[in-house]
Amino acid sequence: MKILHTGDWHLGRTLEGRSRQEEQEAFIDELVTIVREHKVDLILMAGDVYDSVNPPAMAEKLFYEACARLTAEGSRLVIIAGNHDQPERVAASSPLVAAQGISLLGLPVASPIYVNVARTNEQAIIAALPYPSEARLSELLSLDESEQALRVQYSAKVGKLMAQMGQHFKADTINLAMSHIYVLGGLESDSERPIQVGGAYTVSPSELNIGAQYTALGHLHRPQQVKGEGVIRYSGSPLAYSFSEAGQTKSVMLLDIAPGQSPVLEEIYLTCGRPLLKWRCQGGLEEVQRWLDEGRDRQAFIDLEIKLTEAMSLGDIHALRKAHQGIIHIRPIYPEQEQELSASERASLSIAEMFTHFYTRQHGGAEPEQELVELFMSLVEENKESLGEEGAE
């Protein structure tokens, strides 16, 4: 049986207000081509179909079109909800699509999914666990408020659910595990951090030791294997969704697997999506202009950090953005920002001087107007008077 592992599509996601719709459409086109060329029997989509619990209509349309196109190639689909998904939304169309070979799982359950593949006359049993937050488990895992106690209880609960499903594995079936969780040892990216990664919701790799031949994970956006019993992998996201993913090569994982055998793995690298790159310009505006004239990274999204000795004008900023539509961030670095005050230096500053230093660092070297300093000092004095009156009472 040939199985393709993917996840973390985040349909509907933008980058600082810039649409990624065309890139996501290109990913679906590429995925359909991969499925067709490799005659994939089963696709495991390991969560985060959407980027929010209330995705835009175009994102939902793209998802439904993807399901229709992939099943038209003869593949079966198993899709679980991730932490960014609204679980009932993901599973809502289950009655309509089950007959087309699509299994949609929104909330955690204790029974596996069975998939029969006619081409190979084999059956896959999938211990599939959607994102298992306490709310979605409908269970308070620990009365102890400490993170350590919750981590232990949470990991054990995930392990128990996986083990219950793993009891259905057989010697003559293809036995798989699948979830949207953070497994200890996985490498994170900034694009996962708006939601909880690690911390209390951390699962020990040992809890996934249920006899699966392959464990397909979603949640982390970097493709990677996690140390543990058997093969445990994150497929990663198909596109780079934050500049912490700059330079990462995105991929999907193809498995050729038979009952009782270790899977033969092939990582298939994706070509879709605009790269996210960081430009670090030590030579100021002249160096940036030279790179622009050279046509460097024309198709990329750019995070620009530029060293300057004089403040940039609005005209400079508009010119840069006009010259390269992919420039997302422009962060000027001035000499003042590279200087850290020592503790003794801070102690010798007045409150007004400390405010001025803070303002300068926050605003790229620009100094505050005197009126602003005076306003700040008046607020400080009002606060002192207020505290004095409260103390007298």
Backbone hydrogen bonds, N-H to C=O, Kabsch-Sander energy under -0.5 kcal/mol:
donor,donor_aa,acceptor,acceptor_aa,energy
3,I,1,M,-0.5
3,I,255,L,-2.5
4,L,42,L,-2.7
5,H,253,M,-3.1
6,T,4,L,-0.5
6,T,44,L,-2.8
8,D,47,G,-2.7
9,W,48,D,-0.6
10,H,48,D,-2.5
11,L,49,V,-2.8
13,R,10,H,-1.9
15,L,18,R,-2.3
16,E,14,T,-0.5
18,R,15,L,-1.9
20,R,13,R,-0.8
24,Q,20,R,-2.5
25,E,21,Q,-2.5
26,A,22,E,-2.2
27,F,23,E,-2.0
28,I,24,Q,-2.1
29,D,25,E,-2.2
30,E,26,A,-2.4
31,L,27,F,-2.9
32,V,28,I,-2.6
33,T,29,D,-1.9
34,I,30,E,-2.4
35,V,31,L,-2.6
36,R,32,V,-2.3
37,E,33,T,-2.8
38,H,34,I,-2.2
39,K,35,V,-0.5
39,K,36,R,-0.7
40,V,35,V,-1.9
41,D,2,K,-2.1
42,L,2,K,-1.8
43,I,76,R,-2.9
44,L,4,L,-3.1
45,M,43,I,-0.6
45,M,78,V,-2.8
46,A,6,T,-2.7
46,A,44,L,-0.7
47,G,45,M,-0.8
51,D,11,L,-1.7
59,A,56,P,-0.8
60,E,56,P,-1.7
61,K,57,A,-2.7
62,L,58,M,-2.2
63,F,59,A,-2.1
64,Y,60,E,-2.5
65,E,61,K,-2.4
66,A,62,L,-2.4
67,C,63,F,-2.4
68,A,64,Y,-2.2
69,R,65,E,-2.6
70,L,66,A,-2.6
71,T,67,C,-2.2
72,A,68,A,-1.5
73,E,69,R,-0.7
73,E,70,L,-0.8
74,G,71,T,-1.8
75,S,70,L,-1.4
76,R,41,D,-2.5
77,L,101,G,-2.6
78,V,43,I,-2.5
79,I,103,S,-3.0
80,I,45,M,-1.9
81,A,105,L,-1.7
85,D,82,G,-0.9
89,R,86,Q,-0.7
90,V,86,Q,-2.0
91,A,87,P,-2.0
92,A,88,E,-1.0
92,A,89,R,-0.6
94,S,91,A,-2.0
96,L,93,S,-1.1
97,V,93,S,-1.7
98,A,94,S,-2.0
100,Q,97,V,-1.4
101,G,98,A,-1.6
102,I,97,V,-1.4
103,S,77,L,-3.0
103,S,101,G,-0.5
104,L,102,I,-0.5
105,L,79,I,-2.7
105,L,103,S,-0.5
106,G,104,L,-0.5
113,I,126,I,-2.5
115,V,124,A,-2.6
117,V,122,E,-2.9
118,A,116,N,-0.6
121,N,117,V,-1.2
122,E,117,V,-1.4
124,A,115,V,-3.2
125,I,174,I,-2.8
126,I,113,I,-3.0
126,I,124,A,-0.5
127,A,125,I,-0.6
127,A,176,L,-3.0
128,A,126,I,-1.5
129,L,127,A,-0.5
129,L,178,M,-3.0
131,Y,81,A,-2.4
133,S,131,Y,-1.1
137,L,133,S,-2.1
138,S,134,E,-0.8
139,E,134,E,-1.9
141,L,139,E,-0.8
150,L,146,S,-1.9
151,R,147,E,-2.6
152,V,148,Q,-2.1
153,Q,149,A,-2.2
154,Y,150,L,-3.1
155,S,151,R,-2.5
156,A,152,V,-2.1
157,K,153,Q,-2.3
158,V,154,Y,-2.4
159,G,155,S,-2.4
160,K,156,A,-2.4
161,L,157,K,-2.3
162,M,158,V,-2.5
163,A,159,G,-2.5
164,Q,160,K,-2.2
165,M,161,L,-1.8
166,G,162,M,-2.5
167,Q,163,A,-1.2
168,H,165,M,-1.7
169,F,166,G,-1.6
173,T,170,K,-1.1
174,I,123,Q,-2.8
175,N,173,T,-0.7
176,L,125,I,-2.8
176,L,174,I,-0.6
177,A,214,Y,-2.4
178,M,127,A,-2.4
179,S,216,A,-1.9
180,H,129,L,-1.1
181,I,179,S,-0.5
181,I,218,G,-0.9
183,V,181,I,-0.7
184,L,203,V,-2.7
186,G,183,V,-2.1
192,E,189,S,-1.7
193,R,190,D,-1.6
195,I,192,E,-1.3
198,G,201,Y,-0.6
201,Y,198,G,-1.2
202,T,200,A,-1.7
203,V,182,Y,-2.5
207,E,204,S,-1.8
208,L,205,P,-1.7
209,N,206,S,-1.4
210,I,208,L,-2.0
213,Q,175,N,-3.2
214,Y,175,N,-0.7
215,T,231,V,-2.7
216,A,177,A,-3.0
216,A,214,Y,-0.5
217,L,215,T,-0.6
217,L,233,R,-2.9
218,G,179,S,-1.7
224,Q,234,Y,-1.7
226,V,232,I,-2.8
232,I,226,V,-0.5
232,I,230,G,-0.6
233,R,215,T,-2.4
234,Y,224,Q,-3.1
235,S,217,L,-1.5
237,S,221,H,-1.2
241,Y,239,L,-0.6
245,E,242,S,-2.0
246,A,243,F,-1.3
247,G,276,L,-0.7
248,Q,245,E,-2.3
250,K,248,Q,-0.6
252,V,268,I,-2.1
253,M,5,H,-2.1
254,L,252,V,-0.5
254,L,266,E,-2.8
255,L,3,I,-3.3
256,D,264,V,-2.1
257,I,1,M,-2.5
257,I,255,L,-0.5
260,G,173,T,-0.6
261,Q,258,A,-2.1
264,V,256,D,-2.6
265,L,263,P,-0.6
266,E,254,L,-2.2
268,I,252,V,-2.8
268,I,266,E,-0.6
269,Y,267,E,-0.7
270,L,250,K,-2.6
277,L,275,P,-0.5
277,L,301,F,-2.8
279,W,277,L,-0.5
279,W,303,D,-2.5
280,R,278,K,-0.5
281,C,279,W,-0.6
281,C,305,E,-2.9
282,Q,280,R,-0.8
284,G,281,C,-0.5
286,E,283,G,-0.5
287,E,283,G,-0.8
287,E,284,G,-0.6
288,V,284,G,-1.8
289,Q,285,L,-2.7
290,R,286,E,-2.0
291,W,287,E,-2.2
292,L,288,V,-2.3
293,D,289,Q,-2.6
294,E,290,R,-1.8
295,G,292,L,-1.2
296,R,291,W,-2.2
298,R,295,G,-0.9
300,A,297,D,-1.3
301,F,275,P,-2.8
302,I,326,G,-2.8
303,D,277,L,-2.4
304,L,302,I,-0.6
304,L,329,H,-2.6
305,E,279,W,-2.7
305,E,303,D,-0.5
306,I,331,R,-1.8
307,K,281,C,-2.6
308,L,333,I,-2.6
317,I,313,S,-1.9
318,H,314,L,-2.7
319,A,315,G,-2.2
320,L,316,D,-2.1
321,R,317,I,-2.2
322,K,318,H,-2.3
323,A,319,A,-2.1
324,H,320,L,-1.6
327,I,324,H,-1.7
328,I,302,I,-2.9
328,I,326,G,-0.6
329,H,302,I,-1.3
331,R,304,L,-3.0
333,I,306,I,-3.0
334,Y,332,P,-0.5
337,Q,334,Y,-1.2
338,E,334,Y,-0.8
338,E,335,P,-0.9
339,Q,336,E,-1.0
340,E,338,E,-0.6
346,R,342,S,-2.4
347,A,343,A,-2.0
348,S,344,S,-1.1
349,L,345,E,-0.5
349,L,346,R,-1.2
354,M,350,S,-2.5
355,F,351,I,-2.4
356,T,352,A,-2.2
357,H,353,E,-2.4
358,F,354,M,-2.5
359,Y,355,F,-2.9
360,T,356,T,-2.3
361,R,357,H,-2.0
362,Q,358,F,-2.3
363,H,359,Y,-1.7
364,G,361,R,-0.9
365,G,360,T,-3.3
366,A,363,H,-1.5
373,V,369,E,-1.8
374,E,370,Q,-2.5
375,L,371,E,-2.2
376,F,372,L,-2.4
377,M,373,V,-2.4
378,S,374,E,-2.1
379,L,375,L,-1.8
380,V,376,F,-2.0
381,E,377,M,-2.3
382,E,378,S,-2.2
383,N,379,L,-2.2
384,K,380,V,-2.1
385,E,381,E,-2.3
386,S,382,E,-2.3
387,L,383,N,-2.3
388,G,384,K,-2.1
389,E,385,E,-2.2
390,E,386,S,-2.0
391,G,387,L,-2.0
392,A,388,G,-1.8
393,E,389,E,-1.7
